[in-house]
């Protein structure tokens, strides 16, 4: 009961910047699950806000990550806008070899970057932050290419992020990632249904 009271008090103390970041991030994920191009605008806005929020919370890798997210948001917007309607709606799947290679290379980066930030900075939870940062970059790139399995990556990333942000008392963002986990499950089944419909067409 005491921990719930502490969480409620922390939520009430949540800054306006974090509230705006949470709201724009939530809109982004909902819109992207429907493959709506305007999602990328909210991705850009939320990334810009989280650069500040995460840096202030000593989550430097998350702050840097959101800098990349901002760039990927711009890339995703132009990529989706440049495709014809039928082409932009097409969902693809990666083969198992591509996933094994992706996960293997990403884990190497997780360990190296986690070690560097653990050794040379006052980064909080360096390896956990490194994990969510590296895999979020890959998953976001997968979203721009409309790869079905991006949602599986996000389910894992979001679940880990719930702990990461709660550990820094960024409870609204932690709750956001809890919602993200549910939306990612919804997004996976929605995209899978559309993928199967393309196969049957």
Buried (B, 14 or more C-beta within 10 A) or exposed (E): EEEEEEBEEBBEEBEEEBBBBBBBBBBBBBBBBEBEBBBBBBBBBBBBBBBBBBBBBBBBBBBBBBBBBBEBBBBBBEBBEEBEEEEBEEBEEBEEEEBEEBEEEBBEBBEEBBEBBBEEEEBBBBBBBBBBBBBBBBBBBBBBEBBBBBBBBBBBBBBBBBEBBBBBBBBBBBBBBBBBBEBBBBBBEBBBEBBEEEEEE
